[in-house]
């Protein structure tokens, strides 16, 4: 069984600032926020990366992102979703997750 930091948070072994939870997903605040709102949308079932994800899971993740964005009040002015994959993509935790950033103007470029 995979035992990354997100799996430990999901199992309740590590603390996290939870924003949303349902049967399939957990949404927590990022511990190193890059924007006033920086949340992580994490499936409760361990999924390593995009190649392991189903279309259904990806669609559910997008719907959770929209629901949470509405809940935290960033829909009106906009928000960004980021999915890091692999070493060059900046993926640090071997568990599929999506970053939701908002609460300020993020600009048009991701990489400076």
C-alpha positions as a LaTeX table, in Angstrom:
\begin{tabular}{lrrr}
\hline
Residue & $x$ (\AA) & $y$ (\AA) & $z$ (\AA) \\
\hline
Unk1 & 0.00 & 0.00 & 0.00 \\
Unk2 & 1.21 & 3.50 & $-0.85$ \\
Unk3 & 1.79 & 5.67 & 2.20 \\
Unk4 & 2.51 & 9.20 & 0.98 \\
Unk5 & 1.72 & 12.33 & 2.98 \\
Unk6 & $-1.75$ & 12.70 & 1.38 \\
Unk7 & $-2.66$ & 9.10 & 2.24 \\
Unk8 & $-1.62$ & 9.80 & 5.84 \\
Unk9 & $-3.77$ & 12.96 & 5.94 \\
Unk10 & $-6.75$ & 11.07 & 4.46 \\
Unk11 & $-6.35$ & 8.31 & 7.09 \\
Unk12 & $-6.22$ & 10.93 & 9.86 \\
Unk13 & $-2.61$ & 10.16 & 10.77 \\
Unk14 & $-1.46$ & 13.72 & 10.01 \\
Unk15 & $-3.31$ & 17.00 & 10.57 \\
Unk16 & $-4.51$ & 19.23 & 7.74 \\
Unk17 & $-6.71$ & 22.28 & 7.40 \\
Unk18 & $-9.73$ & 20.72 & 5.67 \\
Unk19 & $-11.92$ & 22.91 & 3.47 \\
Unk20 & $-14.19$ & 20.25 & 1.93 \\
Unk21 & $-14.71$ & 16.52 & 2.14 \\
Unk22 & $-17.03$ & 13.99 & 0.54 \\
Unk23 & $-16.86$ & 10.23 & $-0.04$ \\
Unk24 & $-14.35$ & 10.53 & $-2.88$ \\
Unk25 & $-12.30$ & 13.71 & $-2.30$ \\
Unk26 & $-10.60$ & 15.75 & 0.38 \\
Unk27 & $-9.72$ & 19.42 & $-0.13$ \\
Unk28 & $-7.13$ & 20.99 & 2.15 \\
Unk29 & $-5.21$ & 24.24 & 2.40 \\
Unk30 & $-1.68$ & 24.08 & 1.00 \\
Unk31 & 0.93 & 24.46 & 3.75 \\
Unk32 & 3.07 & 26.67 & 1.46 \\
Unk33 & 0.44 & 28.87 & $-0.25$ \\
Unk34 & 1.37 & 30.65 & $-3.46$ \\
Unk35 & $-1.79$ & 32.81 & $-3.41$ \\
Unk36 & $-4.30$ & 34.00 & $-0.79$ \\
Unk37 & $-6.36$ & 30.92 & $-1.68$ \\
Unk38 & $-4.27$ & 27.82 & $-2.38$ \\
Unk39 & $-6.11$ & 24.53 & $-1.98$ \\
Unk40 & $-5.27$ & 20.94 & $-2.87$ \\
Unk41 & $-8.01$ & 18.72 & $-4.33$ \\
Unk42 & $-7.04$ & 15.14 & $-3.48$ \\
Unk43 & $-8.86$ & 11.89 & $-4.31$ \\
Unk44 & $-9.19$ & 9.68 & $-1.25$ \\
Unk45 & $-8.31$ & 6.63 & $-3.31$ \\
Unk46 & $-4.58$ & 6.61 & $-4.02$ \\
Unk47 & $-4.03$ & 7.52 & $-7.65$ \\
Unk48 & $-0.37$ & 8.01 & $-8.56$ \\
Unk49 & $-0.84$ & 10.29 & $-11.55$ \\
Unk50 & $-2.69$ & 11.16 & $-14.73$ \\
Unk51 & $-1.91$ & 7.81 & $-16.35$ \\
Unk52 & $-3.74$ & 6.06 & $-13.47$ \\
Unk53 & $-6.76$ & 8.37 & $-13.42$ \\
Unk54 & $-10.05$ & 7.57 & $-15.10$ \\
Unk55 & $-12.11$ & 10.07 & $-17.06$ \\
Unk56 & $-14.74$ & 9.79 & $-14.34$ \\
Unk57 & $-12.25$ & 10.70 & $-11.60$ \\
Unk58 & $-10.94$ & 13.65 & $-13.60$ \\
Unk59 & $-14.46$ & 14.91 & $-14.21$ \\
Unk60 & $-15.36$ & 14.54 & $-10.54$ \\
Unk61 & $-12.19$ & 16.42 & $-9.57$ \\
Unk62 & $-13.17$ & 19.32 & $-11.83$ \\
Unk63 & $-16.66$ & 19.42 & $-10.33$ \\
Unk64 & $-15.22$ & 19.42 & $-6.80$ \\
Unk65 & $-12.85$ & 22.24 & $-7.82$ \\
Unk66 & $-15.77$ & 24.34 & $-9.07$ \\
Unk67 & $-17.84$ & 23.62 & $-5.95$ \\
Unk68 & $-14.97$ & 24.56 & $-3.64$ \\
Unk69 & $-14.11$ & 27.68 & $-5.69$ \\
Unk70 & $-17.69$ & 28.83 & $-5.22$ \\
Unk71 & $-17.55$ & 28.00 & $-1.49$ \\
Unk72 & $-14.37$ & 30.04 & $-0.89$ \\
Unk73 & $-15.58$ & 32.95 & $-3.05$ \\
Unk74 & $-13.10$ & 33.03 & $-5.92$ \\
Unk75 & $-15.46$ & 32.28 & $-8.82$ \\
Unk76 & $-16.46$ & 35.88 & $-9.57$ \\
Unk77 & $-12.93$ & 37.18 & $-10.20$ \\
Unk78 & $-11.47$ & 33.83 & $-11.31$ \\
Unk79 & $-9.08$ & 31.15 & $-10.21$ \\
Unk80 & $-6.42$ & 28.85 & $-11.62$ \\
Unk81 & $-6.22$ & 25.05 & $-11.54$ \\
Unk82 & $-2.77$ & 23.48 & $-11.77$ \\
Unk83 & $-1.88$ & 19.83 & $-12.14$ \\
Unk84 & 1.83 & 19.04 & $-11.78$ \\
Unk85 & 2.95 & 15.74 & $-13.31$ \\
Unk86 & 6.41 & 14.22 & $-13.15$ \\
Unk87 & 9.80 & 15.57 & $-12.16$ \\
Unk88 & 9.90 & 18.33 & $-14.78$ \\
Unk89 & 6.32 & 19.27 & $-14.01$ \\
Unk90 & 7.16 & 19.93 & $-10.37$ \\
Unk91 & 5.21 & 17.07 & $-8.82$ \\
Unk92 & 6.41 & 16.63 & $-5.23$ \\
Unk93 & 3.90 & 14.15 & $-3.78$ \\
Unk94 & 3.28 & 10.83 & $-5.59$ \\
Unk95 & $-0.51$ & 11.14 & $-5.29$ \\
Unk96 & $-2.72$ & 12.76 & $-7.95$ \\
Unk97 & $-3.89$ & 16.20 & $-6.84$ \\
Unk98 & $-4.96$ & 19.51 & $-8.30$ \\
Unk99 & $-3.96$ & 22.93 & $-7.00$ \\
Unk100 & $-6.66$ & 25.62 & $-6.89$ \\
Unk101 & $-5.24$ & 29.14 & $-6.60$ \\
Unk102 & $-7.09$ & 32.43 & $-6.39$ \\
Unk103 & $-7.80$ & 35.50 & $-4.30$ \\
Unk104 & $-5.53$ & 37.82 & $-6.29$ \\
Unk105 & $-4.59$ & 38.59 & $-9.88$ \\
Unk106 & $-2.32$ & 35.69 & $-10.85$ \\
Unk107 & $-1.14$ & 37.13 & $-14.16$ \\
Unk108 & $-0.95$ & 35.42 & $-17.50$ \\
Unk109 & 2.32 & 33.51 & $-17.07$ \\
Unk110 & 2.87 & 30.48 & $-14.88$ \\
Unk111 & 6.65 & 30.37 & $-15.20$ \\
Unk112 & 8.78 & 33.50 & $-14.86$ \\
\hline
\end{tabular}
